[in-house]
Amino acid sequence: MKKSVLPLLTVLAAFWIVFTSNESGPGFQQGVDYTGSPLGGSFCGDCHSSGRYNTTLQVQLLDGTTPVTSYAPGKSYTIEVKVLTGSGTPAGFGYQTTALVAGSNVKAGTMGAVPSGQRLITLGGRQYSEHTRPSTSNTFKIPWTAPAIGTGTVNVYAAGVAANGSGSSGDGANKTSLSLTEATSSDLAAAKILPANIEVYPNPVVDFATLEVKGELEQQKLWVELLDVHGRKLQVQKLEHAGQASQIQLDVKTLPRGLYWMRVSDGKRIKTVSLIK
């Protein structure tokens, strides 16, 4: 009897490890880059065999709600990963993504606090974002602050899975990448970015968020707008910026959980930062 039970337990344990490793994120569980980057050597499709979903992947860099293909050093953006299906109805979706400097493949920029159901991890000094559990939504958003001046081209690598909820067979997986060029000084001048350091805290927030503006500005009257992910204005406040720093508090306790944008403008120039609730 003992001889028959032990092999069975071994098989069940092995199945459980394989199943749960992808369900809660391959980087966290296995310490592996599955994005399809030059550092990984593999991706989700190596385990999640193609099924009936005809899965494709889309990754974009959003400036507010506008897709862009270049970045301004130090500016806040959103990396958006979408797992698209051509047929069938998956039970859930998952992803993993990273941003690397082209050529050296070192960490590029900084990913910010992500919504519930997603996490940030570090592998080999590089930052990754991935799911913590299968998501009913096929869209994942990751706040990202662009790297410093002189970094050069940044490559965003992403892989995604459309899962049927019955182990790794019969799923759909794919990968893609996006190259982002560094904006030139003339590009930055045309963009009319507000030359101020803006911080928002706590982030993620529960009830009240404080926005702080630092730096000398010619125009002391600023407008602070709270936007949802679709660009709709939820709140507008006036901020009198005097001296080196000023603050304003926003009441967000009635807002649902999710990703928001806080946009600061002097009427001519704009700067935007992300806020997670």
C-alpha positions as CSV (number, residue, x, y, z in Angstrom):
1,M,0.0,0.0,0.0
2,K,2.8,2.4,0.9
3,K,4.5,1.8,-2.4
4,S,1.4,2.9,-4.4
5,V,0.6,6.0,-2.3
6,L,4.1,7.7,-2.4
7,P,4.3,7.8,-6.2
8,L,0.8,9.2,-6.3
9,L,1.6,11.9,-3.8
10,T,4.7,12.8,-5.8
11,V,2.7,13.2,-9.0
12,L,0.0,15.3,-7.3
13,A,2.7,17.6,-5.7
14,A,4.4,18.1,-9.0
15,F,1.1,19.0,-10.7
16,W,0.3,21.5,-7.9
17,I,3.6,23.2,-8.3
18,V,3.2,23.6,-12.1
19,F,-0.4,24.8,-11.8
20,T,0.1,27.4,-9.0
21,S,3.4,28.8,-10.4
22,N,1.8,30.5,-13.3
23,E,-1.5,31.2,-11.5
24,S,0.2,33.7,-9.0
25,G,2.9,35.0,-11.2
26,P,6.0,33.2,-12.6
27,G,8.5,35.8,-11.4
28,F,7.3,35.6,-7.8
29,Q,7.0,31.8,-7.7
30,Q,9.9,30.7,-9.9
31,G,12.2,33.8,-10.1
32,V,12.1,33.7,-13.9
33,D,11.8,36.3,-16.6
34,Y,9.1,35.1,-19.0
35,T,8.6,38.4,-20.9
36,G,10.5,37.2,-23.9
37,S,13.4,39.7,-23.2
38,P,17.0,38.9,-24.0
39,L,17.5,37.9,-20.4
40,G,14.7,35.3,-20.2
41,G,15.3,32.8,-22.9
42,S,11.7,31.6,-22.5
43,F,8.1,32.9,-22.1
44,C,4.7,31.9,-20.9
45,G,3.9,29.9,-24.0
46,D,6.6,27.4,-23.1
47,C,4.2,26.1,-20.4
48,H,0.8,27.4,-21.5
49,S,0.3,25.5,-24.8
50,S,-1.8,27.4,-27.4
51,G,-5.5,26.7,-27.2
52,R,-8.5,28.0,-29.0
53,Y,-8.2,31.7,-28.0
54,N,-5.9,32.9,-30.8
55,T,-4.1,35.1,-28.2
56,T,-2.2,38.2,-29.2
57,L,-0.6,40.9,-27.0
58,Q,-0.5,44.7,-27.1
59,V,1.8,46.9,-25.0
60,Q,1.5,50.7,-25.1
61,L,3.1,53.7,-23.3
62,L,0.4,56.1,-22.3
63,D,0.9,59.8,-21.6
64,G,-2.4,60.4,-19.8
65,T,-4.6,58.5,-22.2
66,T,-2.6,59.1,-25.4
67,P,-0.3,56.3,-26.7
68,V,3.3,57.6,-27.3
69,T,6.5,56.0,-28.7
70,S,9.0,58.3,-27.0
71,Y,9.5,59.4,-23.4
72,A,10.6,62.6,-21.7
73,P,13.2,61.9,-19.0
74,G,11.7,61.8,-15.5
75,K,8.1,62.1,-16.7
76,S,5.3,59.9,-15.4
77,Y,3.6,57.5,-17.8
78,T,1.5,54.3,-17.8
79,I,2.6,51.0,-19.3
80,E,-0.5,49.3,-20.5
81,V,-0.5,45.6,-21.3
82,K,-3.6,44.0,-23.1
83,V,-4.1,40.3,-23.6
84,L,-6.3,40.0,-26.7
85,T,-8.2,37.0,-27.9
86,G,-9.6,36.2,-31.3
87,S,-12.0,33.5,-30.2
88,G,-13.4,31.8,-27.1
89,T,-14.0,33.1,-23.6
90,P,-11.0,32.6,-21.3
91,A,-11.5,32.1,-17.5
92,G,-8.8,34.6,-16.6
93,F,-5.7,36.5,-17.8
94,G,-2.2,37.0,-16.6
95,Y,0.9,39.0,-17.6
96,Q,4.6,39.8,-16.9
97,T,6.4,42.9,-18.2
98,T,9.7,44.8,-17.7
99,A,11.4,47.9,-19.1
100,L,15.1,47.6,-20.0
101,V,17.7,49.9,-21.5
102,A,18.5,48.9,-25.1
103,G,21.8,47.1,-25.4
104,S,22.8,46.9,-21.8
105,N,19.5,45.4,-20.7
106,V,19.6,47.1,-17.3
107,K,16.6,48.5,-15.4
108,A,15.0,51.4,-17.2
109,G,13.0,53.9,-15.2
110,T,10.9,53.0,-12.2
111,M,7.6,51.2,-11.9
112,G,5.2,52.7,-9.3
113,A,2.5,51.2,-7.0
114,V,0.2,48.9,-9.0
115,P,-3.5,48.1,-8.4
116,S,-4.7,45.1,-6.4
117,G,-4.2,41.8,-8.3
118,Q,-0.8,43.0,-9.6
119,R,2.7,43.1,-8.0
120,L,6.2,44.5,-8.5
121,I,9.2,42.1,-8.1
122,T,12.9,42.5,-8.6
123,L,15.0,39.9,-10.6
124,G,18.7,40.5,-11.0
125,G,18.4,44.1,-10.2
126,R,15.6,44.6,-12.8
127,Q,12.0,45.6,-12.0
128,Y,9.1,43.5,-13.2
129,S,5.3,43.7,-12.9
130,E,3.0,40.7,-13.0
131,H,-0.3,39.3,-11.9
132,T,-0.8,37.9,-8.4
133,R,-3.9,35.9,-9.4
134,P,-5.8,35.3,-12.6
135,S,-7.7,38.5,-13.6
136,T,-11.1,38.7,-15.2
137,S,-9.9,41.9,-17.0
138,N,-7.5,41.5,-20.0
139,T,-5.9,44.9,-19.3
140,F,-3.1,45.7,-16.9
141,K,-1.8,49.2,-16.1
142,I,1.6,49.9,-14.5
143,P,2.6,53.5,-13.5
144,W,6.1,54.1,-14.9
145,T,8.5,57.0,-14.4
146,A,10.9,57.5,-17.3
147,P,14.7,57.2,-16.7
148,A,17.2,60.1,-16.6
149,I,18.5,62.2,-19.5
150,G,21.0,60.3,-21.6
151,T,19.5,56.8,-21.1
152,G,18.6,56.4,-24.7
153,T,16.2,53.8,-26.2
154,V,14.1,51.8,-23.8
155,N,12.6,48.4,-24.7
156,V,9.4,47.3,-22.9
157,Y,9.0,43.5,-23.0
158,A,5.7,41.8,-22.1
159,A,4.1,38.4,-22.2
160,G,0.5,37.4,-21.5
161,V,-1.7,34.4,-21.0
162,A,-5.4,33.8,-21.6
163,A,-6.2,30.8,-19.4
164,N,-9.1,28.3,-19.4
165,G,-8.7,27.6,-15.7
166,S,-7.9,23.9,-16.2
167,G,-4.1,23.7,-15.8
168,S,-1.6,24.9,-18.4
169,S,-3.0,23.0,-21.4
170,G,-5.6,24.5,-23.7
171,D,-4.5,28.1,-22.8
172,G,-3.2,30.8,-25.1
173,A,0.0,32.8,-24.7
174,N,1.9,35.4,-26.6
175,K,4.6,38.0,-26.2
176,T,5.6,41.4,-27.7
177,S,7.9,44.4,-27.2
178,L,7.8,48.1,-27.6
179,S,10.8,50.4,-28.3
180,L,10.7,53.9,-26.8
181,T,13.1,56.6,-28.0
182,E,14.3,59.4,-25.7
183,A,12.8,62.7,-26.5
184,T,15.2,65.4,-27.6
185,S,15.5,68.9,-25.9
186,S,13.4,70.4,-28.8
187,D,10.7,67.7,-28.3
188,L,10.6,68.6,-24.6
189,A,10.3,72.3,-25.3
190,A,7.4,71.7,-27.7
191,A,5.7,69.5,-25.1
192,K,5.5,72.5,-22.6
193,I,6.1,70.4,-19.5
194,L,5.7,72.2,-16.2
195,P,9.3,72.6,-14.7
196,A,8.4,71.5,-11.1
197,N,8.9,68.4,-8.9
198,I,5.5,67.0,-8.1
199,E,4.8,64.3,-5.5
200,V,1.6,62.7,-4.3
201,Y,1.3,60.7,-1.1
202,P,0.3,58.4,0.4
203,N,0.3,56.4,-2.8
204,P,-1.7,54.1,-2.8
205,V,-4.2,56.2,-1.0
206,V,-7.3,55.4,1.1
207,D,-9.2,58.6,1.9
208,F,-7.1,61.7,1.4
209,A,-4.1,62.4,-0.9
210,T,-1.6,65.2,-0.5
211,L,-0.1,66.7,-3.7
212,E,3.1,68.7,-3.2
213,V,4.7,71.0,-5.7
214,K,8.4,72.0,-5.3
215,G,10.4,74.5,-7.3
216,E,10.3,78.1,-8.4
217,L,7.7,79.0,-11.0
218,E,7.0,82.2,-12.8
219,Q,3.3,81.7,-12.5
220,Q,2.1,81.2,-8.9
221,K,-1.5,80.3,-9.7
222,L,-1.8,76.6,-10.5
223,W,-4.7,74.3,-11.3
224,V,-4.9,70.8,-10.0
225,E,-7.2,68.3,-11.8
226,L,-8.0,64.7,-10.7
227,L,-8.8,62.5,-13.7
228,D,-9.9,58.9,-14.2
229,V,-8.2,56.5,-16.6
230,H,-10.5,57.7,-19.4
231,G,-9.4,61.3,-18.9
232,R,-12.6,62.5,-17.3
233,K,-12.2,65.3,-14.8
234,L,-13.4,64.3,-11.3
235,Q,-12.1,67.2,-9.2
236,V,-10.5,70.6,-10.0
237,Q,-8.8,72.8,-7.4
238,K,-6.8,76.0,-7.5
239,L,-3.3,76.1,-5.8
240,E,-1.4,79.2,-4.9
241,H,2.2,78.3,-5.3
242,A,4.4,80.6,-3.2
243,G,8.1,80.1,-2.5
244,Q,9.8,76.7,-2.9
245,A,6.9,74.4,-2.0
246,S,3.2,74.2,-1.7
247,Q,0.6,71.5,-0.9
248,I,-3.0,70.7,-1.6
249,Q,-5.2,67.9,-0.2
250,L,-7.8,65.9,-2.2
251,D,-10.6,63.9,-0.7
252,V,-10.9,60.6,-2.6
253,K,-12.6,58.4,-0.1
254,T,-15.8,58.1,-2.2
255,L,-13.9,57.1,-5.4
256,P,-13.7,53.4,-6.3
257,R,-10.4,51.6,-6.3
258,G,-8.3,52.0,-9.4
259,L,-5.8,54.1,-11.3
260,Y,-6.1,57.9,-11.4
261,W,-4.2,60.9,-12.7
262,M,-3.4,64.2,-11.0
263,R,-2.6,66.9,-13.5
264,V,-1.0,70.2,-12.5
265,S,-1.1,73.2,-14.9
266,D,-0.2,76.9,-14.9
267,G,-2.3,77.5,-18.0
268,K,0.5,77.0,-20.4
269,R,2.5,74.0,-19.2
270,I,1.3,70.7,-17.7
271,K,2.8,67.9,-15.6
272,T,0.9,64.7,-14.7
273,V,1.5,62.1,-11.9
274,S,-0.3,58.8,-11.2
275,L,-2.4,57.9,-8.1
276,I,-3.5,54.5,-7.0
277,K,-6.5,53.8,-4.8
